[in-house]
Structure formats: C-alpha cells, structure tokens
Amino acid sequence: MTTPFTRKLESTLREPSLKNFDFDYFDGLADPEGQPNYFEHISNIYDYNDLTKCRFFASTLKGGAHKWFSRISSQSIDSWKDFRKMFLKRFRANRMNELQMCHLETIQQRGRETLPEFIKRFQELVNQLSNLEDKEAVNIFRRNLHPVSCEGYVKDLIHREPQSLASAYALASKFIKENDFLTSMKMNRRI
C-alpha cells in the first residue's frame, strides 16, 4: 500500500499505547484551522511522535478531505509539520476569519428584530473571529443597526463613541431598559 509519508517518517517507532480520542471528522468544508490546532494540542499533551500524529490526524479526514489525502503523492510528507502545512494550504479557502469577516459586514438588524436579538446574533459571529479590532467591530455593529427602530441608540453610539463592543453593549442595555419602560408606560396609558 502506498503512503504519502516518507520512509524516514514510517520508520519511526510505534507508540506503545495510545489514548483514543473522539475527534470530529473534517470533511473539507469547515474552517481548517480548528481541526489541526485542537488535534495538536491533545497530541502534545500525550507526547505523540510525528508518525502517530500524522496517522491519527489522517484518520479524522472524511469526504472531500479524505479524497485529497488519498491523492497526496507518495513519500511527500516527512513530518507532522509538513502534513499540517500541506493541510492548511489545501483548505485555506475555508478559513472562518476570511469568510465571516465578510459576513459580519452584511449582518444587519432585521425590521422586526429586537435589539437584544440582533446583539445576540452579532455576538455569536464576533466570537468566532480571532483578529477583529474592537473599534472596527463597534463601527460595523453601529452601521448594521436598524436606523428607525434603534434611532436613539444609534445617536447615542455616535455621540459617545464607545471604544469597545463591551461599552456599546452596555449602552444598548441602557437603551433597552428605557425602551421597555416607555413601552410599558404606553401600554398602561392605553388600558
């Protein structure tokens, strides 16, 4: 059977006993950064050698990623570092940061979406980005608020210019409380 691993790598002594982990499979469609990073973290804890890392990692590939792996030229991977680099190069187009940064720009508060709902949706996406500047995130957040339903809040953000999302969210909390109080007052007047 042909293998993409070099003879030198294949001649490494086998690990006597391995702790088997239930890693998620990588099918070639998700963010490629998470898979090798998590895998490397675990395998470093147990001090796996390069051959074990390479074989174990290869066993986590399925679908398109497994097809890619099975087509790698024989004798082309000499270390875990080589394999990791080759993997990231092949699947770099799937990187979440690049995809989600563009997506973050397009996330807008929907007409009937409340401010807390929009903040939750925005936070979920921001939490997945690793290299987003806080000031840039605040600007994107402010731009994507609904101009009618959040007019007072948008004005507050413009005047106060918060330097972090945490500050912007704190101002939102104040705005939400005021809105809830005013809504309650209006409902009581109608009754």
MDAnalysis code that builds the backbone (N, CA, C; Angstrom):
import MDAnalysis as mda
import numpy as np

u = mda.Universe.empty(573, n_residues=191, atom_resindex=np.repeat(np.arange(191), 3), trajectory=True)
u.add_TopologyAttr("name", ["N", "CA", "C"] * 191)
u.add_TopologyAttr("resid", np.arange(1, 192))
u.add_TopologyAttr("resname", ["MET", "THR", "THR", "PRO", "PHE", "THR", "ARG", "LYS", "LEU", "GLU", "SER", "THR", "LEU", "ARG", "GLU", "PRO", "SER", "LEU", "LYS", "ASN", "PHE", "ASP", "PHE", "ASP", "TYR", "PHE", "ASP", "GLY", "LEU", "ALA", "ASP", "PRO", "GLU", "GLY", "GLN", "PRO", "ASN", "TYR", "PHE", "GLU", "HIS", "ILE", "SER", "ASN", "ILE", "TYR", "ASP", "TYR", "ASN", "ASP", "LEU", "THR", "LYS", "CYS", "ARG", "PHE", "PHE", "ALA", "SER", "THR", "LEU", "LYS", "GLY", "GLY", "ALA", "HIS", "LYS", "TRP", "PHE", "SER", "ARG", "ILE", "SER", "SER", "GLN", "SER", "ILE", "ASP", "SER", "TRP", "LYS", "ASP", "PHE", "ARG", "LYS", "MET", "PHE", "LEU", "LYS", "ARG", "PHE", "ARG", "ALA", "ASN", "ARG", "MET", "ASN", "GLU", "LEU", "GLN", "MET", "CYS", "HIS", "LEU", "GLU", "THR", "ILE", "GLN", "GLN", "ARG", "GLY", "ARG", "GLU", "THR", "LEU", "PRO", "GLU", "PHE", "ILE", "LYS", "ARG", "PHE", "GLN", "GLU", "LEU", "VAL", "ASN", "GLN", "LEU", "SER", "ASN", "LEU", "GLU", "ASP", "LYS", "GLU", "ALA", "VAL", "ASN", "ILE", "PHE", "ARG", "ARG", "ASN", "LEU", "HIS", "PRO", "VAL", "SER", "CYS", "GLU", "GLY", "TYR", "VAL", "LYS", "ASP", "LEU", "ILE", "HIS", "ARG", "GLU", "PRO", "GLN", "SER", "LEU", "ALA", "SER", "ALA", "TYR", "ALA", "LEU", "ALA", "SER", "LYS", "PHE", "ILE", "LYS", "GLU", "ASN", "ASP", "PHE", "LEU", "THR", "SER", "MET", "LYS", "MET", "ASN", "ARG", "ARG", "ILE"])
u.atoms.positions = np.array([
    [0.839, -1.189, 0.000],
    [0.000, 0.000, 0.000],
    [0.883, 1.251, 0.000],
    [0.574, 2.201, -0.869],
    [1.356, 3.428, -0.917],
    [0.895, 4.372, 0.174],
    [1.812, 5.159, 0.639],
    [1.532, 6.110, 1.707],
    [2.174, 7.446, 1.347],
    [1.559, 8.548, 1.741],
    [2.172, 9.845, 1.474],
    [3.331, 10.153, 2.425],
    [3.528, 9.292, 3.421],
    [4.580, 9.521, 4.403],
    [5.905, 8.950, 3.899],
    [6.977, 9.653, 4.192],
    [8.305, 9.216, 3.745],
    [8.740, 7.973, 4.527],
    [9.747, 7.295, 3.989],
    [10.281, 6.103, 4.664],
    [10.836, 6.468, 6.037],
    [11.481, 7.626, 6.088],
    [12.055, 8.086, 7.357],
    [10.946, 8.220, 8.414],
    [9.827, 8.845, 8.034],
    [8.717, 9.014, 8.962],
    [8.105, 7.658, 9.315],
    [7.924, 6.805, 8.341],
    [7.334, 5.477, 8.572],
    [8.226, 4.591, 9.441],
    [9.534, 4.889, 9.466],
    [10.448, 4.064, 10.266],
    [10.471, 4.461, 11.748],
    [9.738, 5.507, 12.094],
    [9.635, 5.938, 13.488],
    [9.012, 4.818, 14.315],
    [9.498, 4.655, 15.525],
    [8.947, 3.621, 16.408],
    [7.479, 3.903, 16.701],
    [6.692, 2.866, 16.709],
    [5.263, 2.986, 17.002],
    [5.072, 3.300, 18.487],
    [4.024, 4.047, 18.779],
    [3.686, 4.355, 20.174],
    [3.205, 3.068, 20.830],
    [3.665, 2.771, 22.046],
    [3.257, 1.523, 22.702],
    [1.763, 1.478, 23.031],
    [1.226, 2.549, 23.540],
    [-0.211, 2.571, 23.823],
    [-0.715, 3.983, 23.556],
    [-1.887, 4.054, 22.989],
    [-2.444, 5.353, 22.636],
    [-3.767, 5.577, 23.332],
    [-3.951, 6.800, 23.726],
    [-5.265, 7.206, 24.229],
    [-6.067, 7.576, 22.994],
    [-7.195, 6.928, 22.798],
    [-8.011, 7.195, 21.629],
    [-9.012, 8.294, 21.943],
    [-9.008, 9.339, 21.157],
    [-9.920, 10.460, 21.346],
    [-10.985, 10.437, 20.272],
    [-12.115, 10.956, 20.618],
    [-13.218, 11.026, 19.676],
    [-13.191, 12.401, 19.005],
    [-12.309, 12.561, 18.025],
    [-12.196, 13.825, 17.300],
    [-13.322, 13.943, 16.288],
    [-13.746, 15.164, 16.027],
    [-14.693, 15.393, 14.943],
    [-13.984, 15.101, 13.628],
    [-14.739, 14.607, 12.693],
    [-14.181, 14.374, 11.360],
    [-14.155, 15.688, 10.590],
    [-13.166, 15.829, 9.726],
    [-13.068, 17.006, 8.867],
    [-13.384, 16.559, 7.449],
    [-14.423, 17.178, 6.856],
    [-14.863, 16.759, 5.526],
    [-14.385, 17.669, 4.404],
    [-13.607, 18.693, 4.746],
    [-13.087, 19.595, 3.729],
    [-13.912, 20.853, 3.563],
    [-14.984, 20.988, 4.336],
    [-15.863, 22.135, 4.161],
    [-15.783, 23.153, 5.292],
    [-15.361, 22.741, 6.442],
    [-15.324, 23.630, 7.610],
    [-14.013, 24.425, 7.655],
    [-13.893, 25.240, 8.682],
    [-12.670, 26.005, 8.918],
    [-11.533, 25.035, 9.211],
    [-10.454, 25.062, 8.427],
    [-9.374, 24.094, 8.619],
    [-8.490, 24.365, 9.832],
    [-8.536, 25.553, 10.379],
    [-7.652, 25.904, 11.495],
    [-7.965, 25.109, 12.759],
    [-9.242, 24.938, 13.049],
    [-9.640, 24.305, 14.303],
    [-9.199, 22.865, 14.422],
    [-9.336, 22.109, 13.364],
    [-9.033, 20.673, 13.397],
    [-7.578, 20.401, 13.794],
    [-6.576, 20.910, 13.059],
    [-5.195, 20.598, 13.454],
    [-4.772, 21.263, 14.762],
    [-5.336, 22.438, 15.068],
    [-4.967, 23.108, 16.318],
    [-5.404, 22.298, 17.533],
    [-6.655, 21.869, 17.531],
    [-7.163, 21.064, 18.643],
    [-6.425, 19.730, 18.698],
    [-6.254, 19.116, 17.542],
    [-5.563, 17.837, 17.464],
    [-4.137, 17.959, 18.009],
    [-3.446, 19.008, 17.589],
    [-2.064, 19.202, 18.035],
    [-1.996, 19.414, 19.547],
    [-2.941, 20.159, 20.058],
    [-2.988, 20.407, 21.497],
    [-3.095, 19.077, 22.262],
    [-4.026, 18.240, 21.853],
    [-4.224, 16.947, 22.517],
    [-3.006, 16.042, 22.338],
    [-2.488, 15.970, 21.116],
    [-1.365, 15.056, 20.869],
    [-0.086, 15.518, 21.573],
    [0.049, 16.820, 21.816],
    [1.206, 17.306, 22.571],
    [1.102, 16.955, 24.049],
    [-0.117, 16.927, 24.567],
    [-0.312, 16.533, 25.964],
    [0.211, 15.115, 26.177],
    [-0.075, 14.247, 25.210],
    [0.331, 12.846, 25.324],
    [1.661, 12.549, 24.629],
    [2.326, 13.607, 24.182],
    [3.667, 13.496, 23.599],
    [3.732, 12.476, 22.449],
    [2.755, 12.534, 21.560],
    [2.769, 11.652, 20.392],
    [3.923, 12.026, 19.476],
    [4.526, 11.030, 18.852],
    [5.583, 11.316, 17.881],
    [4.944, 11.714, 16.545],
    [5.752, 12.155, 15.598],
    [5.244, 12.657, 14.325],
    [4.445, 11.611, 13.543],
    [4.911, 10.393, 13.519],
    [4.194, 9.353, 12.776],
    [2.796, 9.150, 13.357],
    [2.702, 9.086, 14.666],
    [1.401, 8.905, 15.311],
    [0.490, 10.093, 15.015],
    [1.037, 11.297, 15.121],
    [0.241, 12.478, 14.811],
    [-0.281, 12.413, 13.376],
    [0.591, 12.093, 12.440],
    [0.200, 12.054, 11.028],
    [-0.870, 10.996, 10.769],
    [-0.654, 9.815, 11.270],
    [-1.624, 8.738, 11.035],
    [-2.959, 9.019, 11.740],
    [-2.852, 9.456, 12.966],
    [-4.059, 9.738, 13.743],
    [-4.859, 10.861, 13.076],
    [-4.159, 11.914, 12.677],
    [-4.837, 13.038, 12.033],
    [-5.481, 12.599, 10.717],
    [-4.774, 11.805, 9.936],
    [-5.325, 11.309, 8.671],
    [-6.618, 10.535, 8.899],
    [-6.714, 9.864, 10.045],
    [-7.922, 9.085, 10.336],
    [-9.123, 9.970, 10.666],
    [-8.910, 11.279, 10.871],
    [-10.022, 12.191, 11.157],
    [-10.579, 12.825, 9.892],
    [-9.998, 12.501, 8.744],
    [-10.448, 13.082, 7.480],
    [-11.523, 12.216, 6.842],
    [-12.515, 12.863, 6.270],
    [-13.570, 12.120, 5.565],
    [-14.020, 12.927, 4.350],
    [-14.823, 12.326, 3.519],
    [-15.373, 13.020, 2.354],
    [-14.290, 13.592, 1.459],
    [-14.456, 14.858, 1.084],
    [-13.506, 15.535, 0.196],
    [-12.108, 15.611, 0.782],
    [-12.000, 15.770, 2.088],
    [-10.680, 15.843, 2.728],
    [-9.971, 14.496, 2.633],
    [-10.712, 13.413, 2.801],
    [-10.111, 12.084, 2.687],
    [-9.676, 11.820, 1.246],
    [-10.486, 12.252, 0.282],
    [-10.102, 12.097, -1.135],
    [-8.808, 12.853, -1.411],
    [-8.721, 14.069, -0.877],
    [-7.493, 14.861, -1.055],
    [-6.292, 14.102, -0.467],
    [-6.461, 13.591, 0.749],
    [-5.369, 12.881, 1.408],
    [-4.941, 11.652, 0.600],
    [-5.895, 10.931, 0.063],
    [-5.562, 9.704, -0.681],
    [-4.853, 10.000, -2.003],
    [-4.897, 11.239, -2.448],
    [-4.230, 11.627, -3.706],
    [-2.868, 12.290, -3.489],
    [-2.458, 12.443, -2.245],
    [-1.156, 13.058, -1.975],
    [-0.072, 12.127, -2.510],
    [0.902, 12.716, -3.150],
    [1.999, 11.931, -3.731],
    [2.709, 11.103, -2.679],
    [3.118, 9.941, -3.089],
    [3.876, 9.043, -2.218],
    [5.166, 9.711, -1.761],
    [5.539, 9.472, -0.516],
    [6.800, 9.960, 0.053],
    [6.887, 11.496, 0.120],
    [5.771, 12.194, 0.247],
    [5.824, 13.658, 0.238],
    [5.663, 14.311, 1.611],
    [5.332, 13.531, 2.628],
    [5.174, 14.093, 3.979],
    [6.247, 13.485, 4.877],
    [7.123, 14.362, 5.384],
    [8.259, 13.899, 6.182],
    [8.084, 14.144, 7.679],
    [7.044, 14.916, 8.049],
    [6.832, 15.237, 9.466],
    [5.399, 15.724, 9.673],
    [5.029, 15.811, 10.937],
    [3.720, 16.375, 11.261],
    [3.643, 17.815, 10.766],
    [4.735, 18.546, 10.910],
    [4.777, 19.941, 10.463],
    [4.486, 20.028, 8.965],
    [5.064, 19.137, 8.173],
    [4.800, 19.098, 6.726],
    [3.325, 18.835, 6.450],
    [2.795, 17.832, 7.138],
    [1.402, 17.439, 6.925],
    [0.464, 18.597, 7.276],
    [0.702, 19.213, 8.424],
    [-0.130, 20.329, 8.878],
    [-0.093, 21.475, 7.873],
    [1.104, 21.817, 7.417],
    [1.275, 22.906, 6.451],
    [0.542, 22.592, 5.142],
    [0.682, 21.376, 4.668],
    [0.033, 20.950, 3.432],
    [-1.490, 20.993, 3.584],
    [-1.976, 20.528, 4.723],
    [-3.409, 20.519, 5.012],
    [-3.958, 21.943, 5.013],
    [-3.304, 22.851, 5.747],
    [-3.789, 24.234, 5.845],
    [-3.728, 24.944, 4.497],
    [-2.702, 24.665, 3.724],
    [-2.583, 25.272, 2.400],
    [-3.732, 24.820, 1.504],
    [-4.043, 23.540, 1.545],
    [-5.097, 22.991, 0.685],
    [-6.479, 23.527, 1.051],
    [-6.761, 23.685, 2.334],
    [-8.105, 24.066, 2.764],
    [-8.198, 25.505, 3.274],
    [-7.218, 26.341, 2.970],
    [-7.196, 27.710, 3.495],
    [-8.376, 28.557, 3.026],
    [-8.966, 28.224, 1.894],
    [-10.111, 28.994, 1.413],
    [-11.310, 28.876, 2.351],
    [-11.309, 27.869, 3.199],
    [-12.425, 27.659, 4.135],
    [-12.236, 28.390, 5.453],
    [-11.148, 29.140, 5.582],
    [-10.871, 29.781, 6.866],
    [-12.029, 30.642, 7.312],
    [-12.470, 30.441, 8.548],
    [-13.626, 31.134, 9.091],
    [-13.405, 32.645, 9.168],
    [-12.216, 33.077, 9.528],
    [-11.986, 34.513, 9.660],
    [-12.283, 35.238, 8.375],
    [-11.761, 34.733, 7.265],
    [-11.960, 35.401, 5.998],
    [-13.424, 35.366, 5.592],
    [-14.055, 34.241, 5.755],
    [-15.452, 34.122, 5.366],
    [-16.345, 34.949, 6.287],
    [-16.108, 34.871, 7.573],
    [-17.009, 35.523, 8.493],
    [-16.774, 37.014, 8.605],
    [-15.579, 37.479, 8.325],
    [-15.344, 38.917, 8.342],
    [-16.211, 39.560, 7.265],
    [-16.268, 38.946, 6.093],
    [-17.132, 39.446, 5.027],
    [-18.593, 39.340, 5.458],
    [-18.922, 38.230, 6.088],
    [-20.294, 38.001, 6.527],
    [-20.691, 39.006, 7.607],
    [-19.769, 39.333, 8.491],
    [-20.049, 40.289, 9.562],
    [-20.482, 41.629, 8.981],
    [-19.860, 42.026, 7.877],
    [-20.201, 43.294, 7.230],
    [-21.637, 43.296, 6.718],
    [-22.173, 42.129, 6.399],
    [-23.509, 42.063, 5.802],
    [-24.621, 41.786, 6.813],
    [-24.266, 41.449, 8.043],
    [-25.286, 41.153, 9.057],
    [-25.954, 42.463, 9.458],
    [-27.221, 42.573, 9.175],
    [-27.968, 43.774, 9.531],
    [-29.142, 43.417, 10.420],
    [-29.520, 44.368, 11.240],
    [-30.683, 44.158, 12.090],
    [-31.918, 44.165, 11.200],
    [-32.701, 43.124, 11.322],
    [-33.921, 42.999, 10.524],
    [-34.993, 43.926, 11.067],
    [-35.959, 44.231, 10.236],
    [-37.026, 45.171, 10.596],
    [-37.720, 44.883, 11.905],
    [-38.116, 43.644, 12.145],
    [-38.851, 43.306, 13.373],
    [-37.948, 42.666, 14.429],
    [-36.669, 42.610, 14.161],
    [-35.733, 42.002, 15.120],
    [-35.453, 42.985, 16.245],
    [-35.572, 42.517, 17.473],
    [-35.304, 43.399, 18.604],
    [-33.799, 43.621, 18.736],
    [-33.442, 44.644, 19.459],
    [-32.023, 44.924, 19.684],
    [-31.324, 43.768, 20.405],
    [-31.926, 43.182, 21.456],
    [-31.264, 42.037, 22.098],
    [-31.063, 40.856, 21.140],
    [-32.027, 40.605, 20.263],
    [-31.887, 39.515, 19.290],
    [-30.745, 39.791, 18.330],
    [-30.656, 41.039, 17.865],
    [-29.580, 41.399, 16.945],
    [-28.222, 41.319, 17.634],
    [-28.142, 41.802, 18.857],
    [-26.875, 41.754, 19.599],
    [-26.421, 40.308, 19.761],
    [-27.347, 39.423, 20.091],
    [-27.008, 38.001, 20.261],
    [-26.454, 37.434, 18.960],
    [-27.122, 37.713, 17.853],
    [-26.678, 37.204, 16.545],
    [-25.305, 37.784, 16.181],
    [-25.115, 39.067, 16.442],
    [-23.848, 39.740, 16.152],
    [-22.727, 39.168, 17.027],
    [-23.012, 38.985, 18.322],
    [-22.020, 38.442, 19.258],
    [-21.558, 37.052, 18.840],
    [-22.503, 36.209, 18.434],
    [-22.149, 34.846, 18.040],
    [-21.131, 34.851, 16.905],
    [-21.309, 35.753, 15.966],
    [-20.378, 35.824, 14.846],
    [-19.042, 36.436, 15.270],
    [-19.096, 37.509, 16.046],
    [-17.869, 38.172, 16.509],
    [-17.017, 37.204, 17.330],
    [-17.657, 36.365, 18.143],
    [-16.917, 35.425, 18.987],
    [-16.140, 34.394, 18.177],
    [-16.474, 34.230, 16.922],
    [-15.773, 33.268, 16.077],
    [-14.596, 33.896, 15.332],
    [-14.457, 35.209, 15.430],
    [-13.361, 35.895, 14.747],
    [-12.205, 36.107, 15.714],
    [-11.005, 35.870, 15.222],
    [-9.858, 35.986, 16.127],
    [-9.081, 37.287, 15.952],
    [-9.191, 37.943, 14.820],
    [-8.347, 39.117, 14.598],
    [-9.162, 40.366, 14.279],
    [-10.282, 40.518, 14.945],
    [-11.129, 41.677, 14.723],
    [-10.805, 42.747, 15.762],
    [-10.473, 43.925, 15.282],
    [-10.197, 45.056, 16.178],
    [-11.505, 45.513, 16.807],
    [-11.476, 45.853, 18.084],
    [-12.688, 46.259, 18.786],
    [-13.341, 47.488, 18.147],
    [-12.532, 48.463, 17.807],
    [-13.050, 49.705, 17.205],
    [-13.758, 49.404, 15.887],
    [-13.162, 48.521, 15.089],
    [-13.766, 48.130, 13.807],
    [-15.083, 47.393, 14.050],
    [-15.113, 46.530, 15.042],
    [-16.332, 45.790, 15.372],
    [-17.447, 46.744, 15.790],
    [-17.108, 47.769, 16.582],
    [-18.106, 48.755, 17.012],
    [-18.673, 49.490, 15.796],
    [-17.807, 49.874, 14.868],
    [-18.258, 50.586, 13.669],
    [-19.183, 49.726, 12.817],
    [-18.828, 48.458, 12.637],
    [-19.678, 47.544, 11.861],
    [-21.011, 47.357, 12.574],
    [-20.948, 47.163, 13.868],
    [-22.160, 46.983, 14.684],
    [-23.087, 48.185, 14.519],
    [-22.555, 49.379, 14.663],
    [-23.357, 50.605, 14.576],
    [-23.963, 50.767, 13.179],
    [-23.161, 50.514, 12.142],
    [-23.646, 50.635, 10.761],
    [-24.796, 49.682, 10.458],
    [-24.794, 48.530, 11.103],
    [-25.762, 47.495, 10.759],
    [-27.018, 47.494, 11.630],
    [-27.126, 48.471, 12.528],
    [-28.344, 48.606, 13.325],
    [-29.471, 49.150, 12.452],
    [-30.709, 48.830, 12.802],
    [-31.861, 49.336, 12.058],
    [-32.006, 50.828, 12.372],
    [-31.972, 51.691, 11.347],
    [-31.954, 53.139, 11.597],
    [-33.240, 53.693, 12.205],
    [-34.365, 53.014, 12.028],
    [-35.622, 53.522, 12.573],
    [-35.864, 52.998, 13.984],
    [-35.819, 51.667, 14.145],
    [-36.145, 51.105, 15.459],
    [-35.078, 51.399, 16.511],
    [-33.864, 51.685, 16.089],
    [-32.780, 51.954, 17.052],
    [-32.208, 53.359, 16.897],
    [-33.024, 54.278, 16.421],
    [-32.531, 55.630, 16.133],
    [-31.863, 56.276, 17.352],
    [-32.529, 56.218, 18.494],
    [-31.970, 56.827, 19.708],
    [-30.658, 56.184, 20.116],
    [-30.596, 54.877, 19.992],
    [-29.374, 54.148, 20.353],
    [-28.234, 54.486, 19.391],
    [-28.551, 54.557, 18.096],
    [-27.523, 54.900, 17.102],
    [-26.963, 56.286, 17.395],
    [-27.843, 57.233, 17.716],
    [-27.394, 58.595, 18.056],
    [-26.488, 58.567, 19.290],
    [-26.883, 57.760, 20.274],
    [-26.080, 57.625, 21.490],
    [-24.689, 57.075, 21.166],
    [-24.642, 56.073, 20.284],
    [-23.352, 55.496, 19.877],
    [-22.482, 56.525, 19.149],
    [-23.110, 57.361, 18.348],
    [-22.360, 58.388, 17.602],
    [-21.793, 59.425, 18.567],
    [-22.606, 59.862, 19.520],
    [-22.153, 60.900, 20.466],
    [-21.116, 60.388, 21.462],
    [-21.288, 59.193, 21.954],
    [-20.390, 58.665, 22.985],
    [-19.162, 57.960, 22.421],
    [-19.224, 57.507, 21.184],
    [-18.117, 56.812, 20.517],
    [-17.455, 55.752, 21.398],
    [-18.164, 54.688, 21.747],
    [-17.549, 53.640, 22.572],
    [-16.360, 53.008, 21.852],
    [-15.332, 52.692, 22.619],
    [-14.098, 52.131, 22.051],
    [-14.090, 50.606, 22.028],
    [-15.113, 49.998, 22.617],
    [-15.164, 48.536, 22.645],
    [-16.603, 48.073, 22.481],
    [-16.750, 46.822, 22.064],
    [-18.089, 46.250, 21.958],
    [-18.751, 46.163, 23.326],
    [-17.946, 45.896, 24.347],
    [-18.499, 45.809, 25.706],
    [-19.177, 47.134, 26.078],
    [-18.537, 48.247, 25.743],
    [-19.122, 49.566, 26.026],
    [-20.382, 49.790, 25.200],
    [-20.346, 49.374, 23.935],
    [-21.517, 49.525, 23.060],
    [-22.677, 48.689, 23.580],
    [-22.369, 47.474, 24.057],
    [-23.416, 46.607, 24.605],
    [-23.970, 47.184, 25.910],
    [-23.123, 47.819, 26.707],
    [-23.579, 48.441, 27.955],
    [-24.550, 49.583, 27.643],
    [-24.230, 50.374, 26.611],
    [-25.139, 51.432, 26.188],
    [-26.445, 50.835, 25.675],
    [-26.353, 49.701, 25.000],
    [-27.549, 49.018, 24.488],
    [-28.445, 48.605, 25.643],
    [-27.833, 48.127, 26.704],
    [-28.596, 47.701, 27.873],
    [-29.419, 48.869, 28.413],
    [-28.804, 50.028, 28.480],
    [-29.490, 51.234, 28.950],
    [-30.633, 51.584, 27.990],
    [-30.367, 51.534, 26.710],
    [-31.378, 51.851, 25.694],
    [-32.550, 50.863, 25.773],
    [-32.249, 49.584, 25.948],
    [-33.286, 48.553, 26.022],
    [-34.176, 48.783, 27.246],
    [-33.560, 49.106, 28.388],
    [-34.339, 49.382, 29.601],
    [-35.268, 50.584, 29.392],
    [-34.722, 51.650, 28.788],
    [-35.537, 52.843, 28.536],
    [-36.696, 52.513, 27.610],
    [-36.421, 51.776, 26.543],
    [-37.464, 51.393, 25.587],
    [-38.531, 50.543, 26.244],
    [-38.095, 49.558, 27.042],
    [-39.048, 48.695, 27.736],
    [-39.934, 49.509, 28.680],
    [-39.329, 50.459, 29.380],
    [-40.086, 51.297, 30.308],
    [-41.100, 52.153, 29.559],
    [-40.668, 52.767, 28.442],
    [-41.572, 53.599, 27.653],
    [-42.706, 52.766, 27.042],
    [-42.394, 51.583, 26.572],
    [-43.410, 50.687, 26.005],
    [-44.427, 50.322, 27.069],
    [-43.942, 50.013, 28.249],
    [-44.827, 49.674, 29.365],
    [-45.725, 50.861, 29.713],
    [-45.168, 52.063, 29.739],
    [-45.954, 53.270, 30.041],
    [-47.041, 53.475, 28.988],
    [-46.687, 53.299, 27.713],
    [-47.661, 53.483, 26.627],
    [-48.790, 52.465, 26.734],
    [-48.449, 51.236, 27.071],
    [-49.473, 50.199, 27.201],
    [-50.409, 50.501, 28.367],
    [-49.845, 50.997, 29.484],
    [-50.662, 51.344, 30.640],
    [-51.615, 52.497, 30.329],
    [-51.167, 53.455, 29.525],
    [-51.995, 54.591, 29.145],
    [-53.170, 54.140, 28.288],
    [-52.900, 53.174, 27.390],
    [-53.954, 52.667, 26.518],
    [-55.028, 51.935, 27.307],
    [-54.607, 51.207, 28.331],
    [-55.547, 50.440, 29.149],
    [-56.428, 51.397, 29.931],
])
